[in-house]
């Protein structure tokens, strides 16, 4: 989450919590008899007071046009190319969204924001939550970003984050709930919060009334969850420095120790404790960790994946890299990086040698998607990894994700026909998947057969390089096949799969042009055009 978004989110949270605190203290004025008018005034005032944070939401180089009008019955508030208007209908407030096009605004009910909110005789807590949820929905749509403020989980996460910052410990779920309800008005029962934040509670003493049960379970926050709040930012800055130390230690084959971190970073004992807890929940940075019970002292070996973070300069960078690493489950024959799907890592002796076929894939234009909606892209890429791994392994392939770059896959097959089938089934799965809002993945693929020897769970061969260069010639929703692969599979593929020649193309860095083929299958939408070679004037 970019700093500008964290700032806007923080401003909304501060105002929201202030009103929840007032409701808890029975001091929130809903304006009985004029509820709709007061609601509209509060809404316009909220957008107006958040104007600076809204304008900074797209970062220091972004510019957001904001017109915050306090005139009731006037044009409403405009943010970027969207305007929201609230109308007083006595017992209800009507919400209407308008979008700008060609210099004029038009109603946009298809955005899903238009509705009526009943405010007459509504409880103060209902009024407050409707007010802020309307503001959040509008700003997310107008700014095309995710503020991660759906539901009420953010409130408990904020309480837990502040507890961590102050104590260096993860708060028990029961303590999070007690602190929240003592300060703020909430509508969630403890059982609902426990179900959302903690492990399943048993049927006896679930509310902690007997002093036992699941209310004592720790509510651990991920780096991504902590990053959403302003208070943990200094600790996350320290964590970034710890990552840099771990990368250097990995290069020198040295452990990372709390005593040396305290001296080199110049941090106090509480900061060291917090770094230990963060390292313990970040297996892509830390392995073979030894931690004191209170995390005051610790040491660990850098993770095998630590080298991926050598160019990380912000927490956003860290999360992007972490998100591109394959989630692995701690089962026999796998390595563990983060919770998720198990992807088998084959030993070198089990990888095929000799004439093999490589499949390389890549998500097209993924960087704008990460910027547009990071939370949705994390979810989408996890599903992307699952779909492609399933297609590859179902056809006898082996995933070598660690050789992928960014949002890419690298796999090897003993049989060329299996590689082509895996590519077709992978494209079918990606195109059929109902992706999260504002995210639609398009994948390009290349299949190439060549001679290669496996060593150290990897392949180093000219064939690998040519496959990567062939993939660069592909576009989204396309599978390119090399002439070597075509010569093997042309007469033995299923009858519904066709390989059509697009002529000879020169691959980057290679002088000899080669025949390139596109895969076509009637049930899968696959691009059939490959750009011509550029002609350089002589």
PyMOL commands that set and color helices and strands:
alter all, ss='L'
color gray80, all
select helices_A, chain A and resi 3-24+35-49+51-55+109-111+124-143+153-167+173-183+190-197+214-216+223-227+233-252+258-265+269-280+306-309+315-324+348-350+366-372+374-394+401-403+416-432+462-472+483-489
alter helices_A, ss='H'
color red, helices_A
select strands_A, chain A and resi 66-67+77-79+82-89+92-101+104-107+115-118+255-257+286-291+298-302+354-363+398-399+408-413+443-452+478-482+497-505+514-521
alter strands_A, ss='S'
color yellow, strands_A
deselect
rebuild
show_as cartoon
